[in-house]
């Protein structure tokens, strides 16, 4: 195969994958079972599952960098409280009343 034929084949494959990505999303968002959706949309269920597998495989091959937000280190002059997925950092100079108010608020979460 020459370069032009290879490029055309790659483009056709990419277009087909993009079309099936949309079709699969449409099916998933329809609330219908796959078999019923395929029947109504003129698609073979075998094609649906074929492209679903291909799309999943392509997603695994793509290297995706996911940024992580690391927690800030707590200095020795701070108080850190974690509860119910909430983190509160207070200065060491927090008053007893302020600390009581924060703890009361966290209890209600």
N, C-alpha and C positions, 0 to 999 in steps of 0.2 A: 504494500500500500504506500502511496506517496504521501507527502506532507499535507497536501490539500485535502485528500480523502480522509486522512487521520483527523485533521482539524474539523472537518465537516461532521464526522462521526462523533467526535467529542462534544460538539455543539448540540447535535441532535440528542445525545444522551443527557446532557445538562438540561435542555429544554424539557425533555420527557420527565426527568426527575423533578424539576420545578413544578410542572403541571400535576404530577402525582402528589407532591407535597401539599399542594392546595386542595386536591381532591380528598386526600386523607384527612386534612383539617376540616373540610366541609362535612365529611362523613362523621367525624368525631363530634362536631358541633351540632349535628342534626338531631341527636338524641335517638336515632334509629339504630337497630342492629346492623352490623356490617352487611350481612346477606341481603336484607331489605334495601339498604341504601344502594348497594351495587346493582341490584335488580332494577331499581327506579332510575338509576343513572347510566344504565347500559354498560356496566363494567363487570368483568369476571372477578369473582372473589379471589381466584388464584392470582390474578394480576394485582389486586389490592394488596394481598399478603406479600407478593414478590417485591413490589415497590416499597412496602413498609419495611421489609428486611433490608433492602438496598439503602434506603434513607437512613435507617438506624446505623448500618455499617459505615456509611459515609460520615455520619456525625461522630462516630468513634475514632475515625481516622483523622479528622480535623483536630489540630492542636488548638485548644482553647485555653487562653490564659484568663484566669478568674482572679481579679484583685482581692486581696484579703485586707481587712482593716484590723490591724493588731491593736489590742488594748494598750492605752498609754500606761507606762509604768507608774506605779503609785509611789510618790516620794514618802520619805519617813515622816513628813509633816502633814500627811493627809489621812483621812479615815475613809475607807471604801466599804460600802454596804451593797450586797447583791441579794435580790429577792425577786422571785417570779419573773426572771428575765430582765429585770431592771437593775441598773448599776447606778449608785449615787456616790459621788466623791465629795467629801466635805473637808474643809480646812481643819487642822488640828485645834484651832481656836473656837470651834463650834460650841455654842452654849448648850447646857442641859435641856433647856426649853426647845431650842431649835432641833436638837437630836430627837427629842420626844415627838415633836411634830412630824419629822421625817419618818420615824418608825411607825407612827400612827397612820400616815399616808400609805406607807408600803403595806401595812396590814390589810388595807382596804382593796389592794390590787389583787 
